[in-house]
Amino acid sequence: MTGAVLEVRGLAKSFGSVRAVKKADFTVRRGTITTFLGPNGAGKTTTLRAVLGFVTKNRGEVVVRASRVGFVPEQPVFFPWLQGLDLVRLTARLVRLLPDELERRMSDLAPQLHFDRGLLPRRAAAYSAGNRKKLAYLLALLTAPDLLIVDEPFSALDPPAIKDVRALFLALRDRGGTLLLSTHLIAEVERICDDFIVIREGVVVAQDNLARFLKTSNLGSEAGLEKVFFLFAG
């Protein structure tokens, strides 16, 4: 598939005197997995929040060509009085899922995420960090998003769950979905990413297709995404 699902042009965001994002320009191609890289404090999370409208940008333009956008934060937080089942039902109501379709999606997604549906009658805020993350994935994917944005996709997950989530990302892409993943775990995303974006000190300094960049760069035959990271952000 071709074309951009997401275009960010000249995005800037400050918090008082702190310029968290100075200039972010990038595109996310339809039907790809794009990795968003940068050191701590580079502006990754602020950029994502501005793109999603969670914070008001100071300037710039965000163009989204997706009918539905899903988001999974690094550390999901839920209202302490809501059960997991409440959240599932609220999500289903939001996107007008009929009971049969909801059950079909739950039966498909929960095993892929190794999420124990027996947890649903319990308050979601009391789940372990890993199960809160899995529930956040479940809720986002129930909506069948065209674009899925994830901040630190593997945080709080154990190795089997990381493997499952990687496989899920690939399956989503193979069905034509688009993913934007912000992470520090370069080795995990290198296996699945198509494109990369690098932000440094609030400025997007590089974007390209990973395979094309490695083929045309002078990094050497053994180069990978980690070398790309250190080239632009180290």
DRENLUM-108788 format. One record per residue (C-alpha): residue in three letters; x, y, z. Coordinates in steps of 0.5 Angstrom, whole numbers, plus 500, padded with zeros to 3 digits. Example, Ala and Ser with C-alpha at 12.3 -4.5 7.8 and 13.67 -1.06 7.14 Angstrom:
DRENLUM-108788
ALA525491516
SER527498514
//
This chain:
DRENLUM-108788
MET500500500
THR502507499
GLY501514501
ALA501517508
VAL497516514
LEU500521518
GLU503527516
VAL507532522
ARG509539519
GLY513544523
LEU510541530
ALA513545536
LYS511544543
SER513548549
PHE511547557
GLY513554560
SER520556558
VAL522548556
ARG521547549
ALA520540549
VAL519539541
LYS522544537
LYS521542530
ALA518535528
ASP517534521
PHE515526519
THR510522515
VAL508515517
ARG506511511
ARG500507510
GLY501499511
THR508500515
ILE511499522
THR515506523
THR519506529
PHE520513533
LEU527513536
GLY530518541
PRO534519547
ASN531520554
GLY528527554
ALA528528546
GLY521529545
LYS518523543
THR512522548
THR510530547
THR510529540
LEU505523540
ARG501527545
ALA501533541
VAL499528535
LEU493525539
GLY491532541
PHE492530549
VAL496536549
THR495543545
LYS501544540
ASN504551540
ARG505551532
GLY505546526
GLU500542523
VAL498534524
VAL494531518
VAL491524520
ARG488520514
ALA485514518
SER478513520
ARG480510527
VAL486511531
GLY488507537
PHE493509542
VAL497505548
PRO501509553
GLU507507556
GLN504506563
PRO496505562
VAL492508568
PHE485506569
PHE479509574
PRO480505580
TRP473503581
LEU472500574
GLN472493572
GLY476490566
LEU469488564
ASP466495564
LEU472498560
VAL471493555
ARG463494555
LEU465502554
THR469501549
ALA464496545
ARG459502546
LEU464507543
VAL465504537
ARG458501536
LEU460493537
LEU454489537
PRO455483542
ASP456478537
GLU462482534
LEU465484541
GLU465476543
ARG468475536
ARG474480537
MET475478544
SER475471543
ASP481473537
LEU485478541
ALA485475548
PRO489469546
GLN493473542
LEU495477547
HIS495472553
PHE490476557
ASP486472562
ARG479474561
GLY478471568
LEU481478570
LEU475482567
PRO471482573
ARG476485577
ARG478492578
ALA483494572
ALA487499577
ALA489493581
TYR492489575
SER499487575
ALA503492570
GLY503487565
ASN496485565
ARG494493565
LYS498493559
LYS495487555
LEU488490557
ALA490497554
TYR492493548
LEU486489548
LEU481496548
ALA485499543
LEU485493538
LEU477492539
THR476498536
ALA480496529
PRO484502528
ASP487504522
LEU493507525
LEU495504532
ILE500509536
VAL504505542
ASP509509547
GLU514504549
PRO510498546
PHE514492550
SER514496557
ALA512491563
LEU511485558
ASP515479560
PRO519475554
PRO513471552
ALA508477551
ILE513481548
LYS514475542
ASP506475542
VAL506483541
ARG511483536
ALA507477532
LEU501481533
PHE504488530
LEU506484524
ALA499481523
LEU496488523
ARG501490518
ASP500484514
ARG492486514
GLY494493511
GLY494497518
THR499502520
LEU503502526
LEU507508530
LEU512505535
SER516509540
THR521505544
HIS528505547
LEU528497546
ILE531497539
ALA533490538
GLU526488539
VAL523493534
GLU529492529
ARG526485527
ILE519488525
CYS520495523
ASP520498516
ASP521505517
PHE525509522
ILE524516525
VAL529519530
ILE528525534
ARG534529538
GLU533535543
GLY526536540
VAL528536533
VAL526530528
VAL533529525
ALA532523520
GLN527519517
ASP527513512
ASN526506510
LEU531502514
ALA533497509
ARG534502504
PHE538507508
LEU542501510
LYS543499503
THR546506501
SER549508507
ASN557507509
LEU555504516
GLY558497514
SER554490512
GLU553489519
ALA549495521
GLY543495524
LEU538500527
GLU542501533
LYS548504529
VAL542508526
PHE540510532
PHE547512535
LEU549515528
PHE543520529
ALA542521536
GLY548518540
//
